[in-house]
Structure formats: structure tokens, C-alpha cells
Amino acid sequence: MKSENDMFEHLKSFIQTTGAPATFIFTGDDIAVGTDSASGYRNYIQHFEERIRWEIAESDGPSAVRRQNFVFNTGLKSCTAKGLLSDFRRRVIGLRPQVVFIMLGMEDAAQSTPIDEFKLMLKAMVFEIRGIGAVPVLQTSIFPIHSDFVAMVSPYVEAIKAVSLHDKAVLINHFDTWRSNPKLCSCMGPDRMQLSELGHLKLAKELMTLFGVGGSGFTWNISGFTGIKEPIHQGTGQEIISVPAEISKLIHGSKPVTWLFSGDSITHGALHTMGHKSFVELFEERVRKEMAVEQPARAKDIVLNTGVSGMTTQDLLTNFDRWLAWNEPNVAFLAFGMNDCRLVPIERFEANLRTAIAKIRKFGAIPILQTVNTIKSDDESRYANLPAYVNAIRKVSKIEDVLLIDHYQYWSEAEKNNRDLKSRWLNDPIHPNEEGMVQMAVFIFKSLGMVGPDRYKSNLRYEEGTTRCIQ
């Protein structure tokens, strides 16, 4: 068996030079979930994903290998080692990862899990991860400012160190790093135990540094955030008489749901949000944080993003197993067209969508179609071709009796009284910025009957002109 240092160097090289698409899973307790104190801003996992799945992937050229490095967050609020191990297949093994990051200890400390039991459960997880040929990475919790909690969590940090040494798992010791840097106190949330949006950014940069992918790039150079405030467009963009019963049953049911979003760069959500969340990430926050308050089962939901910038429906079918089927979703959202309208004949586009829908239904999931957003005329060929592909999506949704979330119509209606809307909702001629992503997320909430979308927007801590920066 390789030494811990050998394992680390292997993982570092793997992250820097992946020759084939890989799946990275981050799981654990509250910090891994990352929704409590960073509302609307990316958590550390999402920043890290941006770096390894977009910024360093640009050198791949047309092959787009590392853009397919999926990063899934299956963390669970108030999760203990026992709770994670009991659902390990669904949250880890079943997603076929190549690398698994586990951050535990905070909740086990709060619940006084016996240290020996905690170690045994960590060992069992490492054993299972190795059993599928993946690399296990154990992360300690951060150093909590709350003094009473330091003494409680320290034994669990030492247990994680011991297991990583004995079982040759990669160790990332955030606890000691943060303890040695008092300036990081400004990156904590109000409870002095969880991270603020700045803390998540700092934690992401810590990972980038460790794995040799820091020092440059847009994400690395973010030092803080300036928020936004804009009213939600009140028109629905489509008349939905009722949410299909099969979807409503999942939303309001007592069983955990796996939601999967696949598409092109609009779904991928890279670059153009400036450190804020994409619509998929906002959906995850809405479901797993806010809705879980009244529907506890939603906290156990998993939201997966297999959107890949530059891809078409032809790529979807070529990679169908890895992008969709292997992940065993209950609901699969498809949002293509932005690249198809330039690269795939419209008849083939329609046929591809129908084939994908049939394959999704075959493995027992519910398909949902989405149109993409409207775009600027600067991109002449897309601007000319896209409306026909949007209509093709609408046509397929009717033929196949699939729920359609028509963002294109929503944006078109909003533009009627707001001629400069695209300048405010887009970051370039075609890609939504952070505000555009919020608009897309809220429209999904409305379309699925998820109550309180306006309340959701007001809960995002975006305030125009306010910038918080890392000291």
C-alpha cells in the first residue's frame, strides 16, 4: 500500500493532469453542505469545482476532458459518521467516484460519539472507498472560534489524523491550519463554528494551494463579493395548471430524492456568475436548506450537475450512462440547444431529445425539459437559429408529455418592459450572470410548485454596492 505522502502526490497529479473524466465526491457534515452562512454564494466545494472543472480545463481544448470532471456534494446537515455510513451506497459508492473527500467530526462531537466507534466507522468508509478503486481523502473540520467547542471537537480531529495515518488515506488538516491563522476569524459565520461566504472562498483556496492548482485564475483572484438586488419578474412565462402528480409526490414525500441537471454551458454554470451560485446550485440550496425546514426529507436530497460547457444532445447520448444513468436520479432535467443550434440539424436535435427521454424513463426517472435563456444579437448565428430549436423543445415536450420549464418564454416576457434586461441578466451575449441565474432558479421553483420563491430571493444576502473581502 502506498504511503500517505505517496497517495497525496498521486492525487495531486491526478487533479492537475486528469487524462479521462473523473468524479469527485465531497461528503460529510454541515461545512460540506455549505448552505447555512453562505446563502447565494458558492461554498468551498463549488469554488473548487469551478477551478478544476473549468479554469484549468481550458487547456484541454476541444477534448473537454476535465470539463467532465463532475464534482458532487452529498454532505448532510447534522451528519455523523454513523449517519453517513448507513447511507454510504447512495451518497458515495453508487455514484462511482474516483476521489472521495469526507469531512466529519463537528456533529459527532456535538453528539458525543465514542471516539473508538468514530474511528471504526471512518475505517469502514476508507475500506469501502478503496474497494471501488477510489482515493479516500479525510478532511478535519475547521478550527471553531467558539471556545467551548474547541475542546469537544479536538479528540475527533486527532482520530481523523490517526485513521489517515494507519489506513494510508490522504489527510487534509484544516483544523490546525485555521488555528494557526487568527485572520481567518473574519471568515466565520455568526455562530462562530460555520463558515461565511468568505470562509468558503478561503477554504477553496486552501485546497487549490494544496493540490497545486492555485495562484492564478478568476476564482483564485476573487477577494470578496458585491451583491445584487433586483425584483423578480412576476410573469410566469408559461401557464402551469398544476405540477404533474409524480413530481409533486416526490417534492412533498418522505423519501430522499436525487435531482440531476444535464445540459450545456448554461447548466454547467461556470465563469459567468463571479463566485455566486448557478441556477443548479441555487436549486440545491432551496431544496436542501429552506424546504428541509418544513419537509425534513429534503435535507437528504442529492442534487447533481452533469452539464458540460460546449456540449450538444449528440454528446449527451454518447455519454448517457456516465452523465445520467449511472447516477440513478429520480428526476432528470435536460437543457440543451445553445450549441445544438449551431452544430446539430434540428431534426436530429428533436430525435436526440426523444431518445434521451425514452432512456430516462427506461431506468425509472422522470424527465423534465428546459429551454435555455434568450440571448443578444451579437452572436448572430445563434441569435438567428435558437428560436427554432426552442420551438423544437416545446414540440417534443408536447409529443412526449414531458413537463417543460420554458426559460426562453420567461425571459422574453420580462424583456417586453425592460429593454436593457439582457445587459443586466447576461454576462456576455449568451451566458447568464449571477442575477440571470437567480431568475432561472426562481422560475424553476415556480414551475415545480415549490412554495415561496420570492421569499427565497429575499433571503439571499445580495446587497447592491456592498463588498465583503478577505483580509
N, C-alpha and C positions, 0 to 999 in steps of 0.2 A: 504494500500500500504506500502511496506517495506521502511524503511529509506534509505538514500543514503549509509550510512555505512553498513547497513544490505545487501543491494544489492551488495556492493563491496565484503563483506565477502562471500556471496553466489557465486559470480563469481570466486573469488579466489579459493574456494573449488572445484568449477566445473572444473576449469582448471587443478587443481592438481590431481583430482580423477575421471575424466570422466568415467562413467560406461557404456556409449554407445557412438558410434561415433557421433561427433558434427561437425557443420560447422561454422567457424568463418569468418566474412567478415570485411575487413578493406576498408574504402572508404573515399573520401574527395578530397583535392586539391593536389598541387604539391609534398608536402613531402610524402603523402601517395603513390603517383605514384612512386616516388623514383628512377627516371632514370636520372635526369639532371646531378648530380655531382658524382654519384656512378657507372659510366659505367663499367660493367663487374663484379662488386662486388655486393653482396647482399644488398638489402635495409633492413630497420629495420623490416619490416613485414616478410621477408624471413628468417632472422636470428631467429625471434621469432617462426616462423613455425618450423624451424629445432629443436628448443628446445622442443616445446610442442608436436611435431608430430613424433619425432624420439628419442631424448635423454631420456626424461622422460618416453617415451613409451616402452623403452626396458624392463622395469619391468613387462610389461603386458604378456610376454611370448608368447605362440602360439596363444593366442586370438587376438593379434594385434589390440585391440580396438582403442587405441589412435593413432596408425599409420593411422587410417582412420579419424582422426580429420582434415578435409580439411580446408585450410586457403586460402581464395580467396581475391585478391586485385582488387577492382573495382574503384579505385581512378581515377581521370581525371585531366589532366593538366589544369590549369587556371579555375578550377571548383569553382563555387559559390554555396551557399545554394540553390538558385533558380534553377540552372542547375542540381544539384543532385536530388532535389525533383521532377523535371519534368521527370526524368528517373529512379525513385526510384524502380519501379517494376522490371525492367530489372537488375539494378545494385545491388539490395538488396533483396527485398521481394521474387522475383521469384526464388532465389537460396536457399530458405528455411533454413535460418541460425538459429542458437541457440544464437549467440552473434554477435552484430554489433558494430564495432568501427567507429566513424565518426570524422575526423579531418578537420575542416574548419576554415575560418577566414582570412587567408592571401589574398586570391583573393577578398573576399568581401570587405576587407579594401582597396585594390587597386582600386576597382570599386565603392567605397563609397556607398555600400548597406545601406539603412537606418537601424539603429540598431533595431527598433521595428519590421521591416519586417524580419530581420535576426532572431530575437528571435521566431517569429511566425513560420517561416519555420523549425527551429530546433525543436520546439514543435510538429509540424506536423510529422516530421520524428520519433521522440520518440514515438508518438501515434501509428504510423503505425508499428513500430518495436514491440511494446507491443501487438499489435493486432494479431500478429502471434506467440505470446508466447516467443519471444526472449528477450535478455537482451540488452538494449541500453547503449553504452559507448561513452561519449563525450570527445574528446581529444582537448586541446588547441593546438595552434601552438607552435613551439619553440620560444625562445626569439631571435629576429633577431639582429645581430651585427650592421646592417645598421641603424644608429641612427635616420634617417628621418622616418624610417618605424615603429619604436617602438611606437611613439605617434599615428600612424594611426591604428595599429593592437590592441592596448591595450583595446579600448572600446569593441571590438569583443570578446576578452578574457573574459572580465567581463560579457558580455552577455551569453557566454557559461557557466560560473560559475552560473549565475542566473538561467538559464534554468535547469541545472542539479540539483540545489537545489530545485527549485519549482516542477519539474516534476519527481524528485527522479531517475534521471539517474546516472549511475556511472560516476564520473569525474576523468580524468587524466590531471593534470595541469603541462604540460611540460614547459609552459611559465615561471612560477615562479621558477621552478627547475633549468632551464638553466640560468635564470637571476642571481641566487644566486651563480653560479659556473663559474667564469671567465675562468677557464682552458678549458671549453668547446668551447671557441673561436677557438681553433685549430681544431675543428671538423666541421667547417663551410666550405661551398664551396666558390668558387671565388666571387660570388655575395653577400656574407655575409648574405644571407637570407635562402638559401637552405643548406642541409647537404652534406658533403663529405661522402665517404665510411666509414670513421671513425665515423662520426656523426651518421650515420645509425646504426653502431655497438653499439655505446653508447646508442642510443635511445632504441634499442632492450634490452640492459642490464637493462635499467631503467624499462621496462615492466616486465622483468624477476624478478627483485627485488620486484616490487610492488605486483606481484602475487605469490611470494614465490617459484619460480622455478629457482632462480639464485644461485650463489655461487659455482657451480661446473659444470662439463660437458665441452665438447670440445668447444662449441660456447661461453660459458662464459669465457673460458680461452684464447680465441683469443685476442691478444692485438694489432694486426696490420696485414698487408698483404705484402707478397712478390710476385711480379708479374712474369709473364711468357711471353716469346716471342718465337714463333715457326712458320715457314711458313705453310700456309695451303696447304694440299695435293691437287695437281691440277687435278688429275684424278677424273672423276665423279663417278666411281663405278657402274654406270648404264647409259645406253643411253636413255635419255628422249627427244623424238622428240618434244613434246610440252606439256605444262601443260594442264590438262583437262579444257575445257571451263568453266565448272561450278565452278571450283576453281579459275580460273583466273578472272572470273566475280566478285567473292567476294573480291579478293585481290585488284582489281582496281576499285571497285564500290564505291558508295557514301553512302552505308548503313553500320552501325556498324556490326561487325562480332563477334560471340563468338566461340573461338577455345578451344577445350578440348583435353587434353592428358591423356590417361589412360594406365596403364601398371604395371610393377613390379618395383624392386628397381632401375633399370636404369632410368626409368621415374620419380620415386619418387625423386631421386637425393639427397638423404641425406648423410651426413657424409663425403663422399669422395672428396668433392670439396674444403674443407678447407676455407670456408667462401666466395668462389667465386660462381658464378651462375651455376645452372644446365642448360642443354640444353633447357628445357622448359622456364626457367627464361630468358635466352638469347633470345629465340624466342620472348617472351613478350617485351623485351627491343627493339629488332629490329623493331617489328611491331608498337608498341605504341609510340615509340620515333622517331626513324630515318625515317621510312616510312611515318609517320604522317606529316613530313615537307613538302612533296610533295603531300600527299594524306591525307588531314585533317580527313577524316572519320576513319582512322586507330587509331587515338588517342582515339576514343571511343570504340575500340575493347576491348573485355574481354578475357583473357587467363586463363584457369582453369587447374589445375593439380590434377587429382584423381588417380595418380599412387600410389601403396601401396607396400612397400617392402615385399617380400616373397610370393606375390600373383601369381595366375595362371589364365588361361582362365575360369576355373571352378568357381573360386571366382568372376570373372567378371560377369558371368551370374547370379550367386546368388545375387550379389549386383548391378545388372544392373540399376535399377531405380535410386538409390542414386548416383552411380558413373557416370552415363551418362544421362539417360532420363530426370530426374527432372531438370537438369541444362540447358536443351534446347539449346544445342550447334548447330551451323551451320556446323561445321566441327569437326569430332571426330577421333583422331589419336589413334591407338592401337599398342602397342609394348610389346608383351609377348613372352615367350619362355625360358627365363633363368631358371625359376623354373618348367615350364611345362616339360622341357626335362628330369626332374628327377621324376616328380610326376604324370604326365598325359599321358596316352598312346597316341601315335601320331595320331591314327585315331580319338580319342576323341578330341584331340587338333584341328585338322582340322575342325571337326564338330562344335566345340565351336566357332571358328573364323567365320565360315559361319553363324552360328546362330546370333552372335553379329552383323555382317554386316547387316543381314536382319532386325534386330531390330532397328539398327541405321537408316537405310533407311526408316523404317516404321514411325519414328517420324520426318522424313523430313531432316535429316542431311546427310552430305557427309562423308563416311568412308575413312580413309587412313590407310594403313598398314605400319608398320615399322619392319624391322628386328633389332635385338639387335647387339651390337658390338662383335668383336672377343674376345677370352679370352685366358688366359695362360693355359698350360698343367698341372699346379699344381693342378687344380681342375679336377681330372681325369674323373669322371663320366660325368660332364657337357661337358668337352672337347671332349669326345667321342660321346656324344648324340646330342649336339647342332646343328651340321651341318644338320642333318636330319630334325630337326624342322625348321631351316631356310629355307630349301627347301620346307617344307610344307607350310610355309607362302607365298613363291613365287608361289607355286601351287594354293593356294587359291586366291591370287591376280589376277591370270590369269582367273580362273574359274568365279570369281565374278566381273571381270572387275573393280578392285579397284586399285587406284594408290599405288605403292609400293615405299617406301623410303628404299633402301637396304644398311643400315649402315654396315652390315656384309661384303658385297662385297667391299664397300668403304675402310674399314679398311684392308681387305685382299690385295687389290691393293697397298695400301700405305705401307704395310709390305714388299712387294717384294724387295724394295731397301732400307729398313730400318729395319734391323733385331731386333734392340733394341726398336722398336716403342712401343711395349706394355709396356715396362718399363717406357716410357715417357708419355703414354696416359692413363695408368691404375694406380689405387691406391692400388689395390690388384689383385688377379688373375682374377676377373670378372668385377669390377666396374670402370668406367671412372673417372679420376681425373679432375681437372679444365681444363686442356688442352684437354683431351678427350671429355669433354662436349662442348668445343668450336668447336672442329672438327665436332661433331654431329650436332650442331646448324647450322654451316655454310653449311653442306651438305643438311640440310632441306631447307635452303634458296635457294640453287642451284636447288634443286628438284622442288621447287614451283615457280621458276622463279622470286624470289624476288631479284631485281637488287642490285648489288654492294656488294656481300658477302666479298670480300677481303677488300673493304673499311671499312666494318663493323669491321673486325678483327683489322685493324689498328687503329680504334677509341677506342678500349678497352685500358684502361690505365694500361696495364700489362707491366712492365719493369723488365727484369731479374735482380735479385740481389738488387732491390730497396724495402725497407721495410718502411712503414709508420706505426707508432704506436700511440696509445692513451697515452697522457702524464698523 
